Amino acid sequence: QSALTQPASVSGSPGQSITITCTGITDDIAIHENVSWFQQHPGKVPTLMIFDVNKRPTWASTRFFGSLSGSTASLTISGLQTEDEAAYYCAFYPRATTWVFGGGTKLTVL
Amino acid sequence: EVQLEESGGGLGQPGSSLRLSCAASGFTFGDFVMHWVRQVPGRGLEWVAGITWNSGEVGYADSVRGRFSISRDNSKNSLNLRINRLRSEDTALYYCVKEGGDLWGQGTMVTVSS
């Protein structure tokens, strides 16, 4: 499994929606949906925001939405808030003991 | 409280070894795959190694395979990472992470310098 590709940066204004893409997900259907998204604020530990493509842990806002189309996973954040400004990483799990991270995307809320 | 706490980081000379540990509490450690993920300050996340609940399967990133060794002791709720032949590019914050990524430790910093 090769590394996953994310845009280096995205930006949006408060209240707007943005989408971060993650390309390079395998087309092996058996493991196709092992995709997660993490949020990391500067100096903080990463936080899981999306797992299994589009599921949210209890602590994640419903403004965060994950999807998968072909080999591209996407994270959409609606109703942008200043606290959403952070780095976002996609991750794919081709097998239980192996993870692959994307390079990360810096979200700026203007 | 559910938590992971890493230890063992510090300053290591190039070519030397370090052993990182992670103490788990608040959940049934032996039921889960565990991972090490590292991050150079100011850079992205890099998965390093993973191990199944019974140590039956392990995985390593290409960048560390042959030098890093992951292990666990379920009786002590602990996860370990042995880093051999330290290189400058191993300088990073090392996180212990539970299967699925819903629980991370605070990390332990490894600095490789002579």
Chai-1 contact restraints between the chains, C-beta under 6 A:
chainA,res_idxA,chainB,res_idxB,connection_type,confidence,min_distance_angstrom,max_distance_angstrom,comment,restraint_id
A,S36,B,G101,contact,1.0,0.0,6.0,A-B,restraint_1
A,V45,B,W104,contact,1.0,0.0,6.0,A-B,restraint_2
A,P46,B,W104,contact,1.0,0.0,6.0,A-B,restraint_3
A,L48,B,G101,contact,1.0,0.0,6.0,A-B,restraint_4
A,L48,B,D102,contact,1.0,0.0,6.0,A-B,restraint_5
A,P57,B,D102,contact,1.0,0.0,6.0,A-B,restraint_6
A,Y89,B,L45,contact,1.0,0.0,6.0,A-B,restraint_7
A,A96,B,V33,contact,1.0,0.0,6.0,A-B,restraint_8
A,T97,B,G50,contact,1.0,0.0,6.0,A-B,restraint_9
A,T97,B,E57,contact,1.0,0.0,6.0,A-B,restraint_10
A,T97,B,V58,contact,1.0,0.0,6.0,A-B,restraint_11
A,T97,B,G59,contact,1.0,0.0,6.0,A-B,restraint_12
A,T98,B,G59,contact,1.0,0.0,6.0,A-B,restraint_13
A,W99,B,W47,contact,1.0,0.0,6.0,A-B,restraint_14
A,F101,B,L45,contact,1.0,0.0,6.0,A-B,restraint_15
A,F101,B,W47,contact,1.0,0.0,6.0,A-B,restraint_16
A,G103,B,G44,contact,1.0,0.0,6.0,A-B,restraint_17
A,G104,B,G44,contact,1.0,0.0,6.0,A-B,restraint_18
